[in-house]
């Protein structure tokens, strides 16, 4: 089921085309990465999805049709610009925000107690938001986004200010939400988190789609002529290898057009080289992101 279906949306501000003919779908129960450099049009796209902005052209179907007030209670949105009341105690602030999303006072208290314990914020419940560390405020924002058990979660830079322990906790939370059938749109510049979490991605630049699809298929599409090896001892000179580069305690071999990974492997075996690792080098998302954004930027 398409939880979101976006068809050919356009949005301009004066002479600036913020979104230029973007189309994509988001499926139920997936984590979808909406990516792009600063100023690419990600935030404008999200605001069109949520009916904060109206598209100049195109259409958006969300949770089965046009946006309405009932659907807004099924959506959790955490923008990059945080919005909790800084002079209000944490508990009171989150309870108030939860009741705005349709929860009864008793249900809001019950859920908040559980989340404050889960996020290690229980002992800070009476502190004002402004008295919390940036990481604590980030966790409070996440609680505010999910406390009403939304069907669709749109979250911008979820890992900002989080240490490794809390980053893992948020990743575990997102995977749990996905396993329960929730749909998540995640916008972030942390490509390694996208690689670990996202099922599919859309990269936009200058308001236009430059890459869209299943993450693993995209990575394999960009696989080149490199292999990664880890050997015991010295690496012999190999026919068909154009370039040898150290790579994270391994060695990256760039092959000539005539060579294949199987030929290189056969040659290593013929030289009786003890191998700990031999695999085709699939590029990381950081590398793909830079390649497509740079290439698309050159065509502007």
N, C-alpha and C positions, 0 to 999 in steps of 0.2 A: 504494500500500500504506500502511495506517495503521501507522506505527511505534509510535504511542501512541494509545490510545483510552480516554478517560475518560468515564464515564457516571454522572452524578448523585451525585458524591461529597459527603459531609458529614464535617466534623470539628469537634468542640467540645472545649474545655478548660474544665472546670467550667461556668460559665454563659456563656462566650464562644463564639460560633459563628465559628470561624476560617475555615471553608470551608462554604458553604451552597448545596448543589445545583449544583455546577459540572460542566459537560460540555464536552468539546472533543476534537478529533483533531489529531494532528501527522503530516504526510505524510513519506515518505522523500525525502531530498534537498532539504529546505527549511530555511530559517532562520525559526523561529517566535518571535515576541515575546510573552513573558508579562509584562504590565505592570500597574501599579497604584500608588497612593500608599503611603506607609509604613503598615504594619499592615493592608494590604488582604487578606492571605492568600496572597501569592505563595510565600513560603518554605514555608509549610505544604503548599501544593499540590505543590511540588517534592518535598518529603520524602515525601509520599504516593506520588508517581510512583516514587520510588526505593526504596520499601518501608522507609524509615526510620520513618515513621509508618504505622499502619493506619487506613484510613478507617472511620468509624462506620457509614456506609452507602455504597452505590454500588460500582462496580467499576473496575478499571484493567487494561488489557491493554497490555503493553510488549514490543516486538519479537516480536509474535505470540502472546502469552499471558501468564500470570502470571509475576511475577519469580522468578528462581532464581539460584543461585550462578554458573552458566555465563554468564547474561546480564549479571551485574554486571561481568564482565571485558570486555564489549562496550560499556560505558558509561564516559564520562569526566565527572566532576562537579567543578566549581569553585564552592564556596559563597562567599558574601560574606565569611564569617568565615574568614580564611586559616589554613592548618593545617600549613605546613612547619616542620620542626624548626629552631628559631632558632640553636641552638648547634652545628649540624652544617654542614660545608662544603657548598657548593652542589652540587658534582658527586656527592659521596657520598650526599647526601640524595635527589637525583633518581634516582640509580641504584637505591637501596634501594626507593623508591616504585615504580619501574618493575618491579622483580622481584616486588613484591607483586601486581602486575597481570598476572603470568604471563609476562613476558619473561625469556629467558635472560640471563645476565650479558653474554655477547658481543653479543647483539642490543641489549640496553639501552645498552651502551657505544657501539655503532655509531650508534643513533638519537640518543642524547644529544649526541654530538659534532656531528652535523649541526644539531640544534636550537640548541645553544649558539652555533654560528657564525651561524646565521640570525638569532638574537635578540641578537647582539652581546654575548654573555655569556661567550665562551670565555676571555678573559683574567681573568675573575673566578671561575673554577671552584673555586679553592681557598679563596675567602673564605667565612666563615660567613654563613648566611642573614641574621642580624641586622646584618651589616656592609654589606649591600647597600642601595642606595637603595630607596625605596618603588616606584619604577617598575621597577627591576630585579627586586624581589621579585614584582611583578605578572607580569612576563614569565616568571619561574621557575614561578609557579603555573600559567600557561597551558601551559608545556611539560609540567608534571606531569599536566595534564588530558588531553593528546592524545598523549603519547609511546607509548602502547600501541595506537595506531591504532583508537580506539573507533568503533563504528557510530553511536552516539548520544552527543551532547555536550550537557551541561547546564551553562550558564555564567552566573554571577550577577555583574553589573557588570564586564564584561571590560575596560573602558577606564579604570578607576580608577587614578589616579596616572600615567597615560601622557601624554607630551608628544605634539605633533601628528605627529611622525615615527613614533613607536612606535604611536600610535593607527592610523595608516594601515597600518602593517605588520600589525597584528592584524586589521584589516578585510580586508586582502588574504588573510591566512591563512584567515579564516572563509569568504570567497568561494571560495577554492581547495578547502577541505574540502567545501563544498556541491557544487562542480563534480565532485567525486569520489564523490558519492552519500551523503555523511555527512549526518546530520540534527542540527540544532542548535536547542536551546531557549535563548533569550537573555533574561535579565531585566535591565533597566536603567532608569534614570531619564533617560537621554540620548536624547530623542525624535528628534533629528536623526540619530543613528546607526541607530535603528530604521527611519527613513524610507529610509535608504540601503541597509540590509541585509535587512530582513525581507520575506518573502513574505506571511505572514499574521500576525495578532496576536489576542491575547485580553487585554482589560482587565478586571480584577476590582476591586471595591471593597466593603468590609465583607463580604468573603468570597463575594460574588455576581458573576456575569458581568454586565457592563454593555455590552460591545461585543466582537464576535467576527467575524472574516472576513478576506477578502483586503484588504490594505492599500490598494491603489489604489481598489477599490470603496468602501471606507469613506470615503476622502478625497472621492470624488466624491459620495457620499451626503450629505456635510456641506457641499457647495458651496452658497453662498448667492446673494445678488444683488449681488455685488461683481465689478468688473473692474479689472485693473491696466493703466495706460497710462503710457507715457513719451513726452513730446512735446518738440519743439524750439520754444522760445518759450513764450508764455503759453497757458494752457488757457482757452478761452472758456466762458461760461456755457452749460450744456447742459440741454435739457429732459429730464425723467425722471431726473435725478441728484439724490438727496436729500442726499448727504454727500460731501465731498471731503477726503481725508486724505493727507498725505505718507506714503510707505511705501518705505523703503530706496531713495532716489533715484528713486522712481517715485511715481505718484499712484494711490491706491485710490479708486474711485468706487462708492458704494453706490447702486443703482438703486431707483426706485420699483417698486411691484408691477406697474404697467402697462407699464413700460419693459422692453426686452430688450437684450442686448449688441449685437445686429445693428442696432437702432435708434440706439444711441449711436455705433456705428462709422459708420453712414451720416451721422449729424449731424456727426461730426468731419471726415469726408471733404467734406461740403458746405461746412464752414467752411475747407476747405483747410489743416487743421492738419497739419504734418509729424509723422508718427508713427514712433517707433523701436520701440514695443512696444504691443501691445493683446492682452490675454488674459483669459479668465475666471479669477478668483482662486480657486484650490483651496486650502482651509485647510491649514496645517501641522499635524502631529500634536500638537504642543504645545497648540495651540488646541483641537483636538478632545478631547484628554485632559482639559483643564480643564473643557470644557463637559459632558462625560458624567459626570465624577466629581462635579462640583458639582451637576448636575441629579439624579444618583442619590442624593447625600448629602442633598439637600433632601427626598427621598421616604422617608428612613429614619424 
